[in-house]
Amino acid sequence: MNRTRCDQTPAWAALQALYDQSGKAFDLRDAFAADPQRFARFSQDAPHVFADLSKNLLDSATESLLFELARQCGLEQHRDAMFAGAHVNTTEQRAVMHFLLRNPAAPQYHPARAAINKIADLQAEVHATLDAMLAYAEQVRADEAITDIVNIGIGGSDLGPQMAVLALNAFAVLGKRFHFVSNVDAAELSGVLAQLKPKNTLFLIASKTFTTAETMLNARSARHWFEAQGGSDIGRHFAALTSNVQAASAFGISTTFGFWDWVGGRYSLWSAIGLPIAIAIGAEGFRALLAGAHAMDEHFRTAPLAQNLPIRLGLLDVWYRNFHGFSSRSIAPYSSGLRRLPAYLQQLEMESNGKRVDSQGQALPFDTAPVLWGEPGTNGQHAYFQLLHQGTSVVPAEFIAVKKASYQLAGHQEKLLANVLAQAQALMQGKVDVGGHKHFPGNRPSSFLLLDQLTPTSLGALLALQEHRVFVSGAIWGINSFDQWGVELGKMLAQDIEPRLQSGELAGLDASTAGLLQRLL
Ligand code: F6P
C-alpha cells in the first residue's frame, strides 16, 4: 500500500511555498470581500451535519493542494484498507473496524473473496451481540425496581457513554438515574454509593481489557459495598461490558456483553460499552445513533475528496498544525448537553494522534496532534475566550451549534444562537481601537458545525465525523492512530510505587520522587 509520508511528497513542499508566499498573510476579511461565493464554497452538507468552514485561513488553491497532498500520501487507499479489514493498527497487528458496529447490513458472501466473507461472519456476530445487548437494555428499562445505573469504567469505557447519556438526556427513560464512576479517588465512588440501595442498583463494569487498575479497584469496592449492604444477587445487579469475558466471569459476573479486539477503547461507545446509552434511550434510540454514524461512514467512504467533510476537516487540521504552527484547537459546543464532548474529543484525538514516530517507528520531523480543550458556550465566553480574542497565540475554534432546542424556555435558544454567531463573527472581524486594550486583531479562524437538533442520529453522525477526521490527519502524518503505548510507562511505574507507600522503601527512586514519597508516608 502506498503510504508516502507527508513531508516527502511534492504537495508538502508546494504547500510550504504557498504558505510562505500568501498563506501566512491570509486575511479572512479580504477573502470574504474578494469572493462573494466564499460561504458557499467553504460550506457543505454532510449526513446530519452542516459545516461552515469559510471562516478558516485557507482559499481554494490551498484546499486543492491539500487534496493533492491526500492523494500523494495514499489517504484513500489507507481509508479503503481500514474498511476492508486490513491490520491498519500495525503495532498491535489488529484490524480497526468500529464502523462494522454500526453497519446495518452484512456484505454479501462472495465465493472467491475470503476477506469479504470474514467481514460478513464478523458482522453476523456483531448483530447477534447487539440484539442481545439491546434486549437486555429494554429489560432494564422496564424493570421499575432498578432506579440507578452505575457505570464503572475509565477512558473510552467512560467518556463516550457519559458524554452521550448527557447529550441525549431529552430522550432518556424516566425514573432512572445514571452515574459514571471513573476516578480511583474514593471520593467519586463513595459519593455515588451514598445515594444508592443495593436492591435498586445495577452496576455496569465497563472495561475492554478487564485489567485496568482503577476500574478493577472501583469494581471490587462496589461489590464489597453491595455485599456489605446485604445485596446478594450479583447476577442481577452486576453486568460486565468487555472483550475479556473470562476475566469478567473470574470476577463473578455472569451477565456479560462482549466485543472484539478490533474495537479500540476510544471507539467503543458503539459496542457493548454503549449499554448505558441503550438503557437511557432504548433500543430504537441506540439503533438511530448507530444509523447516524453509519451515514457518516458511508459519506467518508464514498464522497469525493472535495465534498468529503471528514477529509476536509482532517486536512485543515494538518494545514493549521504543520504550516501555521497552531498548537491547539478549542472546542466550543453551544449546547449544554454536549458539555462532556471536549473531554471525549481529547481522548479521541490526543490518544490517537499524540505520537512522535511514524508507523515504522521512525521519529517524525514535524508536529502531530494539537492539544484539544474547551467548555460549552456560553460558559467559555466568561472564562477563556478573552485569550481567543486578544491573546498572543492563535487558537482555531470549533463551534458546534444546534438549531432546534430540546428544551423550550422563552428566549433561551435565541440568546444561545446569537452568542455563537457573534463569537465566530467577532473572532474573524476583530475591532479597531487605538487604545490597545480594546483592540481586537480579528482574522482568528473558526469552523462552525451545525446540527438541526441534538438527536441520537445527529449525535452518531457528529461523533463518526470526528473519528474520521482524526483518521485523516493521522494518515497524512503516517502514524498509527490506533495504539496508545504512551499510557503504559506511568501505569508500570505506579505499580512499582504503590507498595512503597506501605513499605517506605526508597531505593532506586530519583531524589524528587523519593522526597515526595517520604512526605506522603
Ligand atoms: O490507558 C488507556 C486506555 O487503554 C484507553 O485506551 C482505554 O479507553 C482506557 O485505558 C480504558 O481501558 P479499558 O476499557 O480496557 O479498561
Residues whose N, C-alpha, C, O or C-beta is under 5 A from the ligand:
A	BS01	F6P	I154 G155 G156 S157 A206 S207 K208 T209 F210 T212 T215 G265 R266 Q484 V487
